[in-house]
Amino acid sequence: MPSYLALHASGELEKRIAQAYARLRACDICPRRCGVDRTRGETGFCRAGLEPIVASWNVHLWEEPPISGTRGSGTIFFTYCTGRCLFCQNYPISQLGVGQLVSTARLAEMMLELQGRGCHNINLVTPTHFVPQIIAALPVAIAGGLSIPLVYNSSGFESVETLRLLEGIVDIYLPDAKYDDPKVARELSGFPDYVAANRAALQEIYRQVGEDLICDENGIAQRGMIIRHMLLPQGLAGSAAIFQWIAQTLSPRVHVSVMSQYFPAHRAVGHPVLGRKITWEEYEATLDAFAAAGLENGWQQETEWDLEAN
Ligand code: SF4
């Protein structure tokens, strides 16, 4: 049973909603700390205001096996983002603002529709800038019978204070570890101090849910964390150093999902470094680094068509 049901029953969920909305008055929901008053319609870097904006919601079958399971993960894609990746594959949603303003009551209905379609979980994609609104949707969703785990699927650029608001609400965290070098993170994704924020966030998530991915009798995740790491051309993501940090600072037992499906999109098309896929050599070197770091659990995508022939 998801832990948000207990928080709702105790009254703690309502307190968290109030705390989260209070922070929108001088927004510090993410590490950018823009300080704008989103309750009065002001917008900061992410361009998100008071109401949630949703680009799409659907059954998704291609997440990691414990997330998608057999019936799929109920993804809700939020519009806008706290980053500006040059290579973002979803840039019309994340950067151009494609999506619809919805009420928190409608957001709750989306959760219930996805649960009604048999999804194993509600998968909140790029949720960071809408944390207060997501929490606010839960009492309505719970009243309607929501009872499946919540997955928080993010860039990993998170405020520890915001993650603390989510303790006991989110069951499964799916954060990225995108970069090992803050300069590269700033140049390619526009994140200020990504590495420090990301590592503090991963440590907080680890404190909340620990190293084990707890699954039910059918292998469907119920609680835990999976760190996602996408390879970039020419080693720009710093994969080996990230794997070592996870193994040494968190635990070698933490699940890590290595993603090799990078392709040039958006402003990476024609880019001298980012304008190609990953090579087999880069992919194999990354798997070697995964093993050398001593990581014990995770997934690797290795479809031939994902990689650059050379
Ligand atoms: S959530 Fe948006 S407005 Fe708030 S601090 Fe982050 S980028 Fe700025």
Residues whose N, C-alpha, C, O or C-beta is under 5 A from the ligand:
A	BS01	SF4	C27 D28 I29 C30 R32 R33 C34 G44 F45 C46 T82 H129
